[in-house]
C-alpha cells in the first residue's frame, strides 16, 4: 500500500487553520479537484511542497548572500 493511501493522521501534532482570499480559495479548490484530494491532504501537500522548494532554493544561494 502506498503512503498516499494510508491513514497517517497519528503522525501530526497540531492543526493549523487559515483564511483564504476568494481567488486563493478558487485556486486551492481547483488544485484539490485536479488531484482528487480532500482539503486536509491538499493543504498538507501544498505546504510540504512549498517548504521543500524554499529549502532547496536557500541551499542554492551563495554563502555570501545568506546575511543579506
C-alpha positions as CSV (number, residue, x, y, z in Angstrom):
1,X,0.0,0.0,0.0
2,X,1.4,3.4,-0.9
3,X,2.0,6.2,1.5
4,X,-0.7,8.2,-0.3
5,X,-3.5,5.9,0.8
6,X,-2.6,5.2,4.4
7,X,-4.2,6.9,7.4
8,X,-1.2,8.8,8.8
9,X,-3.1,11.2,11.0
10,X,-1.3,10.0,14.1
11,X,2.0,11.5,12.6
12,X,0.7,15.0,13.1
13,X,0.8,17.0,16.3
14,X,-1.0,20.3,15.5
15,X,-3.9,21.6,13.5
16,X,-3.4,25.0,11.8
17,X,-6.3,27.0,10.4
18,X,-6.1,29.8,7.8
19,X,-8.3,32.2,5.9
20,X,-8.0,32.5,2.1
21,X,-9.0,35.2,-0.3
22,X,-11.7,34.2,-2.7
23,X,-9.0,34.0,-5.5
24,X,-6.7,31.7,-3.5
25,X,-9.7,29.6,-2.4
26,X,-10.6,29.1,-6.0
27,X,-7.1,28.1,-6.9
28,X,-7.0,25.7,-3.9
29,X,-10.3,24.1,-4.9
30,X,-9.1,23.7,-8.5
31,X,-5.9,22.0,-7.2
32,X,-7.9,19.7,-4.9
33,X,-10.3,18.7,-7.8
34,X,-7.5,18.2,-10.3
35,X,-5.6,15.9,-7.9
36,X,-8.7,14.3,-6.3
37,X,-7.7,15.3,-2.8
38,X,-9.6,16.3,0.3
39,X,-9.0,19.7,1.9
40,X,-6.6,18.4,4.5
41,X,-4.5,16.3,2.2
42,X,-4.3,19.1,-0.4
43,X,-3.3,21.7,2.2
44,X,-0.7,19.4,3.7
45,X,0.8,18.5,0.3
46,X,0.9,22.2,-0.9
47,X,2.6,23.3,2.3
48,X,5.2,20.5,2.2
49,X,5.9,21.1,-1.5
50,X,6.4,24.9,-0.9
51,X,8.6,24.4,2.1
52,X,10.7,21.8,0.3
53,X,11.1,24.1,-2.7
54,X,12.1,27.0,-0.3
55,X,14.7,24.9,1.4
56,X,16.2,23.8,-1.9
57,X,16.3,27.5,-3.1
58,X,18.0,28.5,0.1
59,X,20.6,25.8,-0.2
60,X,21.5,27.1,-3.7
61,X,22.2,30.6,-2.5
62,X,25.9,31.6,-2.4
63,X,27.1,31.7,1.2
64,X,27.8,35.4,0.9
65,X,24.1,36.1,0.2
66,X,22.9,34.4,3.4
67,X,23.5,37.5,5.6
68,X,21.7,39.8,3.2
